[in-house]
Amino acid sequence: MLFGSSGIRRRYDDALIGLALQVGKAIGIDAGRVVIGRDTRTTGSLISAAFCAGALAGGARVYDGGIAPTPSVAYSGRHADAACMITASHNPEPYNGLKLFNPDGSSFSAARQKAVEENLEKISWKDWKHQGIIIPAYPAEEHSRAISGMIEIKEGLKILVDCGNGAGSVLTPRMLSQMGAQTFALNANTAGIFSRPSEPLPEHLPYIPSLIKKTGSICAVIHDGDADRMMAFDKNGTFIPGDTLLILFAKYLGAKQVVTTYDASMAIEEVAEVRRTPVGDAFVSEQLVRWGDFGGEPSGAWIFPRISRCPDGPYAAALLCEMAGEWDLPSEIAAIPSYPILRRSCEVENAHDVLYALGAVNPTDGIRIEEEDGWCLIRASGTEPKIRFTAEGKTMDIAKELLRKGEDMVR
């Protein structure tokens, strides 16, 4: 299977270069205009060049935006027929990949992904008279202007921004400063080496609380490698869990219909009508095409249909800063219902076979045990030989019991 839950992603090797060339050709044949961008990885230029070569051979006009966040590339794609981001998102530097978007910012649907897979070896090259061309593009600047026109940040607000040396470095710190914030930028160079693990987890960010105190910042916003994710800390240096951010955004936006994933807290159902999807922002995006005011998943992918159907870390960062200027975030967080959530994983070489045996239609979607006061999700990892468990209960004892049930089923 070529596509995972968020595009194509794998370790960099010769096969990935060839695959980028073939995918570019498959897209170029069907899409006359294609926007492309990349994150900061050292292999990004080469993978981008391979995709561009394929798209040119397919006859497409390629608008090359260079280093830019994924949501910026997706946003600029509204002027084109498709957009492609060269990134492995929060994976370490040895990985790279491709994310493909429709003009509305939504990820390619399963049907369109299948069409790309089927066409990889079938489509022939265009002749010399029908080659495409490359045109410079500036998706980060366009995206920044759009966000600035939608959100207002209180003048002089002190904000800590950790870009993780990813693509957000070229947008978020400067954008927030231009919007009136006093911005303290961390890990904001584009050298291609991540000074911390790219995934914005609290264990990867132990230095943030002391820096919030030192700078007097009212909050901190954190990006992953391609800035489609945004996680945050409040003014006390407390990490805000993804489930809490989901509810904060829903309440601040007045969202009545929220799309989220099977592993998100049941607390969201106390503030909005909810529809759930398998884990992966592409599934949330696809559902939002048909239903919903706002969507996201606890990993930090937040989708605002007002601007795009792509997870938008810079928009989420600006919105949180606006919120922090109007609300006392610690007080708002304290008022949000919270239930114990347990997450665990175990290495299983035949993880997909085990999930099929348990009755899963798709192993990476998994199966969910539903009970009156809690639930447990069991799913195979899409990138590692692991089975992941997530359990939530109205009490810790209920969460522990549901986790035990899930693990017993796998055993």
C-alpha positions in Angstrom: 0.0 0.0 0.0 1.6 3.3 -1.2 -0.4 5.8 0.9 -0.6 5.8 4.7 -2.9 7.8 7.0 -1.2 11.0 6.0 0.3 10.7 2.5 3.4 8.8 1.4 6.2 8.5 4.0 9.3 6.3 4.3 13.0 6.3 4.9 15.0 8.2 2.2 16.6 5.9 -0.4 16.9 5.5 -4.2 13.4 4.0 -4.3 11.9 7.2 -2.8 13.5 9.3 -5.5 12.1 7.1 -8.3 8.7 7.1 -6.6 8.6 10.9 -6.4 9.4 11.0 -10.2 6.6 8.6 -10.9 4.1 10.3 -8.6 4.9 13.6 -10.2 4.3 12.2 -13.6 0.9 10.7 -12.5 -0.2 14.0 -11.0 1.1 16.1 -13.9 -0.9 14.2 -16.5 -4.2 14.8 -14.6 -3.4 18.3 -13.1 -2.4 21.0 -15.5 -1.3 23.3 -12.6 0.5 22.0 -9.5 1.9 23.8 -6.5 4.8 22.2 -4.7 6.7 23.0 -1.5 9.0 21.2 0.9 10.1 21.2 4.5 13.7 21.7 5.7 15.1 18.2 5.4 18.4 17.8 3.6 16.7 15.4 1.1 13.9 17.8 0.3 15.5 19.6 -2.6 16.2 16.2 -4.4 12.8 14.7 -3.8 11.2 18.0 -4.9 13.3 18.1 -8.0 12.3 14.5 -8.8 8.6 15.2 -8.4 8.9 18.4 -10.5 10.7 16.5 -13.3 7.9 13.9 -13.4 5.2 16.7 -13.3 7.0 18.6 -16.1 7.2 15.4 -18.2 3.5 15.0 -17.6 3.0 18.5 -19.1 2.1 20.4 -16.0 2.8 24.0 -14.9 4.7 23.6 -11.6 4.5 26.5 -9.1 7.6 25.9 -6.9 7.3 27.5 -3.4 10.6 26.1 -2.0 10.6 25.8 1.8 7.1 26.4 3.1 4.7 24.9 5.7 2.4 22.2 4.5 -0.7 24.3 5.1 0.8 27.2 3.1 1.3 24.9 0.1 -2.2 23.5 0.5 -3.7 27.0 0.7 -1.9 28.1 -2.5 -3.2 25.0 -4.2 -6.6 26.7 -4.5 -5.2 28.5 -7.6 -4.1 25.2 -9.1 -5.5 21.7 -9.8 -3.4 20.0 -7.1 -0.7 20.6 -4.5 2.2 18.5 -3.3 4.2 18.9 -0.1 7.6 17.1 0.2 7.7 16.2 3.9 7.8 13.4 6.4 5.9 15.6 8.9 7.0 14.8 12.5 9.2 11.8 11.5 13.0 12.1 12.1 15.3 13.5 9.4 16.2 10.2 7.6 12.5 10.1 6.5 10.8 12.0 3.7 7.6 11.7 1.7 4.8 13.3 -0.2 1.5 14.8 0.8 -1.1 15.5 -2.0 -3.9 18.0 -1.7 -7.0 19.1 -3.7 -7.6 22.8 -4.4 -9.8 23.2 -1.3 -6.9 22.0 0.9 -8.3 18.5 1.6 -6.0 15.5 1.2 -6.5 13.2 -1.8 -9.4 10.9 -1.1 -8.9 7.1 -0.9 -10.4 6.9 -4.5 -7.9 9.5 -5.8 -5.0 7.9 -4.0 -5.9 4.6 -5.6 -6.0 6.2 -9.0 -2.5 7.6 -8.5 -1.3 4.1 -7.5 -2.9 2.5 -10.5 -1.4 5.0 -12.9 2.2 5.0 -11.7 3.4 2.5 -14.2 0.7 3.1 -16.9 1.1 6.7 -17.8 3.5 7.5 -20.6 5.8 10.6 -20.8 4.7 13.6 -22.9 6.6 14.3 -26.0 9.1 17.2 -26.4 6.4 19.6 -27.6 4.2 19.2 -24.5 6.6 19.5 -21.6 5.6 21.7 -18.6 7.4 24.7 -17.1 8.4 25.7 -13.5 7.2 29.1 -12.1 8.4 30.6 -8.8 5.7 30.8 -6.1 5.5 32.3 -2.6 3.0 30.2 -0.6 4.2 31.2 2.8 3.7 34.9 2.1 0.3 34.4 0.7 -0.8 32.2 3.6 0.6 34.7 6.1 -1.4 37.5 4.6 -4.6 35.4 4.7 -4.2 34.5 8.3 -3.4 38.1 9.3 -6.7 39.2 7.7 -8.7 36.8 9.7 -7.2 37.0 13.2 -6.3 39.9 15.6 -3.7 39.6 18.2 -3.5 42.0 21.2 -0.6 44.4 20.6 2.6 43.6 22.5 1.5 40.2 23.6 4.6 38.1 24.4 4.7 34.8 22.6 7.2 31.9 22.6 7.4 30.1 19.3 9.3 26.8 18.9 9.5 25.8 15.2 11.7 22.7 15.7 13.9 23.8 12.8 11.0 22.9 10.5 9.1 24.7 7.7 7.2 26.9 10.3 10.5 28.8 10.7 9.9 30.7 7.5 6.4 31.8 8.5 5.1 31.7 12.1 7.6 33.9 14.1 7.6 36.7 11.5 3.8 36.5 11.0 3.0 36.8 14.7 5.5 39.7 15.0 3.8 41.5 12.0 0.5 41.0 13.7 1.7 42.9 16.7 3.0 40.2 19.1 6.4 40.4 20.8 7.8 37.1 19.5 10.6 34.9 21.0 11.6 32.4 18.3 13.3 29.1 19.1 14.8 26.5 16.7 13.9 28.7 13.8 16.6 28.1 11.3 16.2 25.9 8.2 19.5 23.9 8.3 17.7 20.6 7.9 18.8 19.1 11.3 16.2 19.1 14.1 17.6 20.3 17.4 14.8 18.3 19.2 12.6 15.4 18.1 10.1 16.9 15.6 6.9 15.5 17.1 5.6 18.2 19.5 5.3 16.0 22.6 5.8 17.4 26.2 8.7 15.0 26.8 10.5 16.6 23.8 10.0 20.1 25.2 11.3 20.1 28.8 12.9 23.6 28.3 9.7 25.4 27.5 8.3 26.1 31.0 11.4 27.9 32.2 11.6 30.0 29.0 8.0 31.0 29.3 8.8 32.3 32.8 12.0 33.9 31.7 10.4 35.8 28.8 7.1 36.5 30.5 5.3 34.9 27.6 1.5 34.5 27.8 1.7 31.2 25.9 4.1 29.1 23.8 3.2 27.6 20.4 5.1 24.5 19.1 5.3 23.2 15.5 6.4 19.9 14.0 8.6 19.5 10.9 6.1 20.8 8.3 4.0 23.0 10.6 0.8 21.3 9.9 0.7 20.6 13.7 0.5 23.0 16.6 0.7 22.2 20.3 0.9 24.7 23.1 1.7 25.7 26.7 -0.1 28.2 28.8 1.4 31.2 30.7 2.2 29.0 33.7 4.3 26.7 31.6 1.8 23.9 31.6 1.5 21.7 28.5 -2.0 21.8 27.0 -3.1 18.3 26.0 -4.5 17.9 22.5 -7.9 16.8 23.7 -8.1 20.1 25.7 -7.0 22.2 22.8 -9.7 20.6 20.7 -12.3 21.7 23.2 -10.8 25.2 23.6 -10.8 25.8 19.9 -14.4 24.5 19.5 -15.6 26.7 22.4 -13.8 29.8 21.2 -15.0 29.4 17.6 -18.5 28.5 18.7 -18.3 25.3 16.6 -21.5 23.3 16.8 -20.3 20.4 14.7 -16.8 19.0 15.3 -15.0 16.2 13.4 -12.4 14.3 15.3 -10.8 10.9 15.5 -11.7 7.7 17.4 -8.8 8.3 19.8 -10.0 11.7 21.0 -11.5 12.2 24.4 -15.3 11.8 24.9 -15.3 15.2 26.7 -15.6 16.9 23.3 -19.1 15.4 23.1 -20.1 17.7 26.0 -19.6 20.9 24.0 -20.5 20.0 20.4 -22.1 17.4 18.1 -19.3 15.1 17.1 -18.5 12.7 14.2 -15.5 10.5 14.4 -13.1 9.1 11.9 -10.1 6.8 11.8 -6.9 8.2 13.2 -5.2 10.5 10.6 -5.9 14.1 9.5 -6.7 13.0 6.0 -9.8 11.2 7.3 -10.9 14.3 9.3 -10.3 16.5 6.3 -12.4 14.2 4.0 -15.3 14.2 6.5 -15.2 18.0 6.8 -15.8 18.3 3.1 -19.3 16.9 3.8 -20.0 18.0 7.4 -18.7 20.1 10.3 -17.6 23.6 11.4 -14.1 22.6 12.7 -12.0 19.5 13.0 -8.9 18.1 14.6 -7.1 15.3 16.3 -5.2 15.2 19.7 -1.9 14.9 17.9 -2.1 18.6 17.1 -3.6 18.7 13.6 -6.3 21.4 13.6 -8.5 22.0 10.5 -10.4 25.3 10.0 -12.6 25.2 7.0 -12.8 29.0 7.1 -9.3 29.1 5.5 -8.6 25.5 4.2 -9.3 21.8 4.8 -5.6 21.2 5.5 -4.3 21.0 9.1 -3.0 24.5 9.7 -0.4 25.0 12.4 0.3 28.7 11.7 -3.5 29.5 11.7 -3.9 27.5 15.0 -0.9 29.4 16.5 -2.4 32.8 15.6 -5.8 31.8 16.9 -4.4 30.6 20.2 -2.5 33.9 20.6 -5.8 35.8 19.9 -7.5 33.6 22.5 -4.7 34.1 25.0 -5.2 37.9 24.7 -8.9 37.6 25.5 -9.2 34.7 27.9 -7.2 33.6 30.9 -6.2 30.2 29.4 -5.5 28.4 32.7 -8.9 29.3 34.1 -10.6 28.2 30.8 -8.6 24.9 30.9 -9.6 24.2 34.5 -13.3 24.5 33.5 -13.0 21.9 30.8 -14.2 18.3 31.6 -11.2 15.9 31.8 -11.2 12.2 32.0 -8.2 9.8 32.5 -6.7 8.7 29.2 -4.1 5.9 29.0 -1.9 5.3 25.9 0.3 2.3 25.4 1.9 0.4 22.6 3.6 -3.0 22.2 5.9 -4.3 19.4 4.1 -7.0 17.4 5.7 -8.1 14.1 2.4 -9.3 12.6 0.4 -6.4 14.0 -1.9 -6.2 10.9 -2.7 -9.9 11.0 -3.6 -9.6 14.7 -6.0 -6.7 14.0 -7.6 -8.7 11.1 -8.1 -11.6 13.5 -9.8 -9.3 16.0 -12.3 -8.3 13.3 -10.8 -5.0 12.1 -11.8 -4.0 8.5 -8.6 -1.9 8.3 -5.8 -2.7 10.8 -4.6 1.0 11.0 -8.2 2.1 11.7 -8.4 -0.5 14.3 -11.4 -1.5 16.5 -13.0 0.4 19.3 -14.5 -1.1 22.5 -17.4 1.1 23.6 -18.8 1.0 27.1 -21.2 3.4 28.9 -18.4 5.1 30.9 -15.4 4.7 28.6 -13.8 3.2 25.5 -10.6 1.5 24.2 -9.1 1.8 20.7 -6.8 -0.9 19.5 -5.0 -0.2 16.2 -2.0 -1.2 14.2 0.6 1.5 13.6 0.9 2.6 10.1 4.6 3.2 10.3 6.0 0.7 12.8 5.5 -3.0 13.8 3.4 -2.0 16.8 -0.1 -2.2 18.2 -1.3 1.0 19.9 -3.8 1.1 22.7 -5.8 4.2 23.8 -8.3 3.9 26.7 -10.4 6.5 28.4 -12.8 6.2 31.4 -14.9 8.5 33.6 -12.5 7.3 36.3 -8.9 6.0 36.3 -10.1 2.5 37.4 -12.5 2.3 34.4 -9.7 3.5 32.0 -7.3 0.9 33.4 -9.9 -1.9 33.1 -10.7 -1.0 29.5 -6.9 -0.9 28.7 -6.6 -4.4 30.3 -9.5 -5.7 28.2 -7.8 -4.4 25.0 -4.5 -5.9 25.9 -6.1 -9.2 26.8 -7.9 -9.3 23.4 -4.5 -8.9 21.6 -2.9 -11.6 23.8 
